[in-house]
């Protein structure tokens, strides 16, 4: 989940970015795009775009630069791309982006649970990151995962699993567990050795539930606009998954756990945020067309998890990869564009010659 010392983990710097650089592409790290607007007053971007960037790692010296480009591809993950497009739409740089932006944002209806084992001889960190999975019912899929030893930050988000339905009932049972089992409770709240001692269950469902995202000011952060969700909340409590975790803990003499956000705030913890710029047949139904082109604009694309229009129920990375490669297949290669430009110029010269004759 966090890397592989044997170089077996498939990451962007080892495949797509690596081969892109081999073929002449330049990667500008620590660079954030802050504006994208059409060139020469062409509202549809047919003449290209002016892209403004800043240094993302500097507080004061922003090193602002301006680029003139023919094509722009947004690929900043679902939340990153949505925030960028919202800001461009609201600022007037790209005002014609579909009003469907931010709608139908989904997760895999997931929950992160686990079992923690205490003991000096316990080491759950060795092995394949995601080694097995099981469907405990028609809609619920559980993957057994592990982190490398020392990758304990996730332990800060985990706590003792409490019974009861979401809300005050569950909080009461959680506090009751603290009173009845304070030593175990405190040990489970300690992130040290979390990766070595924990078998993590990544629970995902195919249940279709979605929220809408909007860029607005919130009462808790009035200093600027942030992405905020609207509408019905995503499912949090999955009773059959909790029962499965408790059963495993009992069988192997461990302690069941869940994330503290589920207990206190009734908010799910997810690694898979999808949608918000869905592929559709028209701008009334989505943000991009079947070739990932942004509606109402030329040479403007969205290629990341935000293009997905459904809950896949499992890890979406390969689906995103397949759709990304499909989108790129519709963009002509550079030499093809040069040939087309030459042919067009040649034909125009011939037509001019015919007219003069």
N, C-alpha and C positions, 0 to 999 in steps of 0.2 A: 504493500500500500504506500510505502514511503520511499521506495527505491530498491535497487538490487546491486550488491557489491560485485556480482558476477555479470553485470551488464545485460541481464535478461529482461528487465522491465522495459516495456515499449513506451517511450516518451517522445514528445515532439522534437526535442533536441537530438534524438537518435534516428528519427525517420524523416518526417516532412521538412522540418527546418534544416536538417543536415543536408538532405538532397537538394533543397531549394538553394542553399548557399553554394553547393557544388555546381549548380547550373546558373550561377550568376546573381542570384538574389542577395540583397543586403538586409541584414537584420539590425535594427536600431533598438538596443535594449534600453530600459529605463526611460522610455519615451511615451508620453501620453497625448492622445489626440484630443484637442479641446474645441475644434471647429472644423466643419466641412461645409463648403458652400459652392454653388455652381459658378463657373467662369463666364466672363463676357456677358453677363446679364441673361444668359440662357437658363430659364427657370427649370428646365428638365435635365440640365447637366450634360447636354449633348456635346458641348465644347470642352468638357472635363470639369475638374473640381480644384478648388484651392483648399488645401489641408493645413491647418495650423497645429503645431505640436509644442509641448513643453517637457522639460525634464521632470520625471515623476518622482525622483528621489531627492530633489532639492527644495528647501523651504523658501529660499530667497532668490537665488540666481536661477530663474526658470528656463533660461536659454531658449526663448521662443523662436521657432523657425516656421517658415511657410514653404509649402511644396505645391507644385502644380502637377496634376496627374490626370491620366485619361480615365482610369477605373479606380473605384474604391470598394473594398470588401470589408464589411464589418464582421469581426470574429472575436468577440470579447466575452464569450459565454453568455448565457441567457440574460442574466441580470445586468452584466456590463454593457451588452449591446442595447438592451432596453433603455437603460439610463442615458446612454449616449444619444440614441435616437430621440428620446423625449426632450433632452436639452436642445438638440438641433431643431426640433419641430417648434418648441416653445420660443426659442430665440429668434426664429424667422429665417435661419440659415437653410433649413429644408422643411418649409411649412406644409408641403403637400404629401408628407408621409401619411399613410392611412390612419384614420381615427381608430382603427382596430388595434393599434399598437398597445401592448400591455395586457390584452385580453387573453383569457384561457391559459394562464400559467399553471403548469402542473409539476408534481413530483411523482415519484414512483409509489406514492401513498405509503411511505416507509416509516420505519421505526428502528432505532439503534438500541439493541438490548445486549445482554451478555451475561457471562458467569465468571466470577472472580474466585480464584483459588489461592489460599494463603499457604505458604510453606517454602522453605529454602530450596527444596529440590524441584519446585515447579518452574517450568519454562515453556510457555505457550508461544514464544516468539519465533521459534525455529520451524521452518517449513514454508510451503507455498502460501502466498498472501490470501488467496481465495481458493481453498482446496476442495470444497464440497458444497453441495446445496441440496435442498429438499423442498417439495411442495407438501405442506401439511394439510392443505385443502385445495380446492379448485382455483382459488384466487390468491392464495398466500404462499409466497416463496421466501425461503430463509437460506442465506449463505453464511457459512462459518468462515470467519476471516481472522487475520492476525496482523499485528504490527511488529516491526523490528524492535529488538531490545533497545531501550533508551527512548523510544518514541512514545513518551508518556503524557503528552499534552492533552490528549483526549480524555485522560483520567480526571481532569478538572471539570469536565462536563457531565460526569457520571455519578450516580448515587444509588443508594439502596432502593430496590424495587418495592413499591407499596401496592397493596391491593386496593380495590375500589374503583369506581368510575371517575372520569376526569372531573376536576373541580375541588370543592372544599372537602368532599368525602375522601378523596385520594390524599390530599394534603394532611388531613387528620390522621390517616393510617401511617403516613410517612413520618409525622411527628411522633406518633405512638411507637413506631419502630425505633426512633432515636432514644426514647425513654426506656424501652424494654431491652434494647441491644446497643447501648452507647459505644461499647468497644468495637464491635463489628462495624457499626455505622461509621465511626471515625476512620477505621482502617480502610473502608471502601471509598472514603472521600479523599484519601491520600493518593496523589498521582504517582508517587515514587514506585517503580517496578510495575506500573500498570500494564505495560505491554507484555512483560514476562508472565504475569499472573492472570491474564484475562483472555477468555475465548469470546470473541465478539460475534454477535448475530446481527446481520444486516437483513432486516425484514422488508419485503416489498410486496405490493399488491397490484393487481390489474384494475382495481376499482377506479372508475373515472370521476375524479373530483378536481376542480380548478378554482383559481382565484384570479382577480384582475389586479394588475399593478398600475400605480399612478405615481407621477413625480410631483410631490407637493410638500409644503411645510407642515411639520407635525408639532404638537404642543411640547414634546420633549426635546425638540431640536429646531428652534425658531430661526436659527442663523442661516439656513439655506434649505433648499429643496432636497428631499431624499425619496428613494423608492419606497412606497408603502402599499400594502395590500388592501383590497376592498372585497366585499361580498362574503359569502359563506366560508367559514374556516375549513382548512384541509383536515381530514381525519387524523387523530392523534393516537387514541387508545385502540390497540388491536388485541382483544382479549385472548384469542387463540394463540397468538405469538407469545404473550406473557405467560400463558399456561405451559407452553412448550419450554420456555426458558426456565420456569420454576421446576419443571419435571427434570430437565437436564441437571440443574443445580442439585436437586435432591439425589439423583442417581450417582453423581460423582463427588458429592460432599463439597459443593461450592456454594456461592452466594449469588442470587440473581440480582441484576442491576438494570437500570434504565438511565435515560438522560434527565438531568435536573430541570431542563426547560419543559419537559412533558409533565413533570410533577407540579411545579410551581406556577407555570404560565400557560399550560395546556397548548403548547406550541411544539410542533414536530421538529425533529432534527433530520436534515436531509443532505445527501451528497449529490443529488440529481435534480437540478432545477431546469425545467424545459418549457418551451413555448413562449408566447408573448409577441412573436413575429412570425406567425404560422404561414406555411405555404397554402395558397388558396387560389381560387379561380378569378377572384375580383378583389379590389381594395375594400369592399364592404365586408368581406369575409376573412381577410388576412392582410399581411404586410408585403409578402413577396409572392411572385408567381411560381409556376412549376419549374423554372430554371433559376430560382433564387434571386431574381431581379426585383428590386424594390419598385412597387407600383408607382407610376407617375414620374419616374426618373430613368435616365439612360446610364448604363455602365455603373450602376450602384447595386451592390449585392449584400445579402446577409447569409453567412455560412457558419452556423454554430448551433448549439442546442436550442436556441430560441425559435428555430424554424420548425421544430417538431409540433405536430398538432394532436398528439394522443399520448396517453400514459402507456408506455411500453411494458411496464411491470417488471423489467429486469434492467441491468446496467445498459445505458443507452449509447455507450461510446462507439461501438461498431456500427450502429445505425447512423449516428452522426457522421462517422467516417465515410460510409457508403454514400450518403446524400451529398457530402462535401465533394467527393470524387465525381459524382454525377453532375453536380453544378459546374465543376471545372471543365468537364468534358464538353460543355456547350460554349465555352469561351475559345475562340480560334487561337491557334498558336501564332507567335509573332511573325514567323515567316509566311504564314497563310494570310495574315493581315497585310503584309508588305506586297504579296502577290496580288491581293485584291485591289490595293491602292494603285499598283502599277497598271493592272488591267483597266481599271476605271479611268486613269489618266490617258492611257493609250486609246481607249474608245472615244474619249472626249476629243482628243487630237484628230482622230479619224473623222468624227462628226463635223468638227470645225473645217477640216480640209474639204469635205463634201459640200458644205455650205458655200465656201469661198469659190469652189469650182463651178 
